[in-house]
Amino acid sequence: MSGPATNTDWRRLRGIAEEKRDALAKALSAAIALATGHQRKLDMLHEYQRDYVQRMSHAGIDGIAAERLQNFRRFLAQLERAIDQQRQVVATAHNDVQRAQAALAASQRQVDSFQVLVDRQNTATIALQRREQQKQQDEYASRLLPRFLSGGD
């Protein structure tokens, strides 16, 4: 059976937790970049839709052929479906970002917990060293006291 964890053990575990946290931070960064790209694409689709509707409304003022109007409506319906699909992609990407943020926060808490254990181990080690040092000083003083009281070397 192994004994209690040592400071080296806690530091090693903290190091592993830090590596995991760093990997999760990179994953979060990638998820944010992906979500941003998806959002840009959605914004571009909306802008394209507005521009297309505006162009067609100007064309409608001058009169528009029935076939061209029908093509416009079909294209607009396809564009609306693309926008809806892209909204779903954006929503999924935002959910991925939230999950990555939660995982990173949990990982940071784990790193912090291991740091607390390292700090406690350091404090316990220092206290033990001080007790040992005090014990040695007391033993030395107890050996010197009889000599001092007897007046000898």
N, C-alpha and C positions, 0 to 999 in steps of 0.2 A: 504494500500500500504506500502511496506517495504522501509526502508531508504537505503542509500548507504551501500555497503558491508563493513564490518569491517575487521580488521586485522585477527581476529579469523576465519571469513568466508574464507578469502584468504588462511590462513594456512590450514584450513580443506580441501579446494579444492586442494591445493598443495599436501597434504597428500594422497588424493584419486588419484591424478595424479601420484604420486610417486609409489603407490601400483600397478597401472596399468602398469607403466614403468617397475617395477620389474618383474611383471608377463610376460611382453613381452620380457624382457631380458632372463628369463628362457625358454620361447618358442624359442627364437633365439638359445640359447645354445642347446636345444634339436634338432632343425632343423640342426644345424651344425654337431652335433654328428651323426644324421641320414644320412646326405649327405656324411660325412666322411666314414661311414660304407658302403654306396652304392658305393662310389669311390673305397674303398678297394676291394670290391667284383668284380668290373669291372677290377681292376688291376690284381686280382687273375685269372680271366677268360683269360685275355690277356697272362699272364704268362703260364697258362696251355696250351693255344693254341700254344704259341711258343715252349714249351717243347714237345708237341705232334707232331708238325710239324717236329721238329728236330729229334725226335726218329724215325718218319716214314721216314725221308729222309735218315737216317743212315740205316734203314732196307731196303730201296729201292736200296741202293748201292749193297747189297748182293742179291738182287732179291726179289720180292714180288709177291705173288699169286694174281691173278685177283680179287678173292672174297675178299681177305684181303684189297686190294687197294680200292675196291668199298665200303667196310665198313668204311675205313678210310675217304673217301670223304664224305660219309653220316654223319659220326660223326663230321667231320670238318664243314659241312654245319649247323648242329644243334648247334654246338658251336658258329658259327658266328651269328646265330639268337639269341642265348642267350646273346651274347655280344651286339648286336644291341638293344635288349630289355633293357639290363642293362644300356646302354648309355642313353636311354630315361628316365629311372628311375633316373639316376644321374642328367640329365638336369632338370628334374622336381624338384628334391631335391635342386639343386642350385637356381632355381627360388624361391622356398619356403624360402631359406635362404635370398635371396635378398628382398623378401616381408617382412620378419620378421625384417631385418635390417632397412628397410624404416619405418615400423611401430614403431620400437624402437626409431628411430631418431625423428619421429613426436611426440612421447610421451615425449621424453626428452625436445623437444622445448616447449611443453605444461607445463611441470614442471618448466622450466626456465621462462616462461611467468608468471606463478603464483608467482614465487619467486620475479620477478620484481614488481608485484603488492603488495606483502608483504613488500618489501623494500620501495616502494613509500608510503604505508600506514604508515610504521614506521617513515619515514621522515616527513610526514604530522603531525603525532601525536607529534613528538618531537618539531616541529615548533610551534604547537598549545600550547604545554606545556610551551615553552619558552615565547610565547606571553603572556600567562596567568601569568607566573611568573613576567615578566616585568611589566605588568599591576598592579599586587599586589605591586610590589616595588615602582612604580610611585605613587600609592594611598597612601602608607605608607609615602613616602617622602613628598607628598603634605599635609598630616596631620601634619607632624613634622615641616615643613618649617615655618608656622605661629608661632608656639611655639618658634622655634629657633630665629626667627626675633624679637619676642616680648621679648625674654630673659627669658621666663617663663619655667616652667616644662612641 
